[in-house]
């Protein structure tokens, strides 16, 4: 006896300012954002099989589906992908991503105004933003995203309320690049006591984070707003004296 099996198969920069926590305007660098666009398509076919092989086909189909689910669970490392585009450079993924970018600029003998460096800088900043989204999520109202951020900051116990989590972060002075790099370097995120300390650290290390990005999720946009508010409050205090 035989039967017909019908199968459906899928075919397999407006200029923006850079911003670091509290760094003054002289430290900003312009770059563009170029969103990616992808397409997918599908096709359908009908095949003839015997009943003796039908069950085997179903088992095979289940195995393929499990394999696909497993591959989809793998998180993309956007910084690895960025540096992979420059194979001549001996990239170390356990080092600070920012320091590796500056080291790559030295390796290729790029000056600050070189077109090649500007293109690379654009890609690096985009990779930083996407990596942050991948690590900490994009939904500012998702308590799991906040709990993951609190764990990264070693703030225990992590709050069980989004409002409390936001209030906790408002009392923190940390560098966003360090938050992205912590799983790569194995180093804890440094907590600073004042905005000035954080500014000095950011300028000294060059760990600038994009002030705006087309790829920034709600979580990142909230954190950047808090940073900008702290920066503006610091300027207002200095103006009083």
C-alpha positions in Angstrom: 0.0 0.0 0.0 1.2 3.5 -0.7 0.2 7.1 0.0 1.0 10.7 -1.0 2.8 13.0 1.5 2.6 16.8 1.0 5.6 18.6 2.5 6.2 22.4 2.9 9.8 23.3 3.2 11.5 26.8 3.9 14.4 27.8 1.7 17.4 27.5 3.5 24.2 56.4 8.9 22.1 59.5 9.9 25.1 60.8 11.9 24.9 59.9 15.6 27.0 60.9 18.6 28.9 58.4 20.7 28.4 58.5 24.4 30.1 57.1 27.4 28.9 57.4 30.9 29.3 61.1 31.7 32.0 61.9 29.1 31.9 65.5 27.9 31.0 66.5 24.4 34.6 66.8 23.2 34.9 63.0 23.5 32.1 62.2 21.1 32.7 60.6 17.7 30.2 60.6 14.8 29.1 57.5 13.0 26.4 56.1 10.8 24.0 53.2 11.3 23.2 50.8 8.5 20.4 48.4 9.4 20.4 44.9 7.9 17.6 43.7 5.6 17.0 40.0 5.1 14.5 38.0 2.9 13.1 34.6 3.2 11.1 32.5 0.8 9.5 29.1 0.7 8.5 26.3 -1.7 6.1 23.3 -1.6 6.4 19.9 -3.3 4.5 16.6 -3.2 6.3 13.2 -3.0 5.2 9.6 -3.3 6.2 7.2 -0.4 5.1 3.7 0.7 3.4 3.1 4.0 6.4 1.0 5.1 8.7 4.0 4.8 6.1 6.6 6.1 6.9 6.1 9.7 10.6 6.3 9.0 10.0 9.6 7.3 8.1 10.9 10.3 10.9 9.9 12.7 13.5 11.5 10.4 11.4 14.7 10.3 11.2 14.8 14.1 15.0 14.4 14.3 15.5 17.2 11.9 13.1 19.5 13.8 15.0 18.8 17.1 18.3 19.6 15.4 16.9 22.9 14.1 15.6 23.9 17.5 19.0 23.2 19.0 20.8 25.4 16.4 18.3 28.2 16.9 19.2 28.3 20.7 22.8 29.3 20.0 23.3 33.0 20.8 25.1 35.1 18.1 28.2 36.9 19.3 28.1 40.1 17.4 31.5 41.2 18.5 33.1 38.0 17.3 31.3 38.4 14.0 32.6 42.0 13.7 36.3 41.1 14.2 35.9 38.0 12.0 35.5 40.5 9.1 39.2 41.4 9.6 40.9 38.0 9.5 44.4 39.5 9.2 44.1 40.9 12.7 44.9 38.5 15.5 41.8 39.1 17.6 41.7 38.0 21.3 38.1 37.4 22.4 39.0 37.3 26.1 40.3 40.9 26.0 38.3 44.1 26.3 36.5 44.6 23.0 37.3 48.3 23.0 41.0 47.7 23.5 40.9 45.1 20.8 39.3 47.7 18.4 42.1 50.3 19.2 44.7 47.6 18.8 43.2 46.7 15.4 43.4 50.3 14.3 47.1 50.3 15.2 47.6 47.1 13.4 46.2 48.5 10.1 47.9 51.8 10.7 44.6 53.7 10.6 44.6 57.4 11.5 41.6 58.8 13.3 40.1 60.4 10.1 40.9 57.5 7.7 37.8 56.3 5.9 38.6 52.6 6.6 38.7 53.4 10.3 35.4 55.2 10.2 33.7 52.2 8.5 35.2 49.9 11.1 34.1 52.2 13.9 30.6 52.2 12.6 30.5 48.4 12.6 32.1 48.1 16.0 29.6 50.4 17.7 26.7 48.5 16.1 28.1 45.2 17.3 28.4 46.7 20.9 24.7 47.6 20.8 23.5 44.3 19.4 25.7 42.4 21.9 24.1 44.4 24.8 20.6 43.5 23.5 21.6 39.9 23.2 22.9 39.7 26.8 20.4 41.8 28.7 17.3 41.9 26.5 15.3 44.8 24.9 12.1 45.0 27.0 12.5 47.6 29.7 9.4 46.2 31.5 10.7 42.6 31.6 11.7 41.7 35.2 13.9 38.9 33.9 16.0 41.4 31.9 16.5 43.5 35.0 17.4 40.5 37.1 20.0 39.5 34.6 21.4 43.0 34.7 21.5 43.0 38.5 23.3 39.7 38.5 25.8 41.1 36.1 26.3 44.0 38.5 26.5 41.5 41.4 23.6 43.3 43.1 22.1 40.6 45.4 19.4 39.7 45.8 18.0 40.8 42.5 14.8 42.8 42.8 11.5 41.1 42.0 9.9 44.4 40.9 10.7 46.4 37.8 10.3 49.7 39.6 12.7 48.7 42.3 15.2 47.5 39.7 15.1 50.9 38.0 15.6 52.7 41.3 18.5 50.5 42.0 20.2 51.3 38.7 19.7 55.1 39.3 22.2 54.8 42.2 24.8 53.0 40.1 27.8 54.4 38.2 29.0 51.8 35.8 30.4 51.6 32.3 28.2 50.0 29.6 31.1 48.6 27.7 32.2 46.8 30.9 28.7 45.3 31.1 29.1 43.9 27.6 32.7 42.7 28.1 32.3 41.0 31.5 31.5 37.5 30.2 34.4 37.8 27.7 37.0 39.0 30.1 35.8 37.3 33.3 36.2 40.6 35.1 33.6 42.1 37.5 32.0 45.4 36.5 33.6 48.3 38.3 31.3 50.3 40.5 32.2 54.0 40.9 31.2 56.3 43.8 30.7 59.4 41.7 30.0 60.5 38.2 33.4 62.2 38.0 35.2 59.0 38.8 33.3 57.2 36.0 34.1 60.0 33.6 37.8 59.8 34.3 37.8 56.0 33.9 35.9 56.2 30.6 38.2 58.8 29.1 41.3 56.9 30.3 40.2 53.6 28.9 38.4 54.9 25.8 35.3 52.8 26.6 32.7 54.9 24.8 29.2 53.6 24.1 26.9 54.9 21.4 24.7 57.6 22.6 22.1 56.7 20.0 21.6 53.7 17.8 19.0 52.4 15.4 19.5 49.0 17.0 19.0 50.0 20.7 16.2 48.2 22.5 14.0 49.7 25.2 16.3 48.4 28.0 19.3 50.1 26.5 17.5 53.4 25.7 16.3 53.6 29.4 19.9 53.1 30.7 21.2 55.7 28.3 18.6 58.2 29.4 19.6 57.7 33.0 23.2 58.3 32.0 22.4 61.5 30.2 20.4 62.8 33.1 23.3 62.2 35.5 25.6 63.9 33.1 23.3 67.0 32.8 22.8 67.1 36.6 26.6 67.2 37.0 26.9 70.1 34.5 24.1 72.0 36.3 25.9 71.6 39.7 29.2 72.9 38.2 27.4 76.0 36.8 26.2 77.0 40.3 29.8 77.7 41.5 
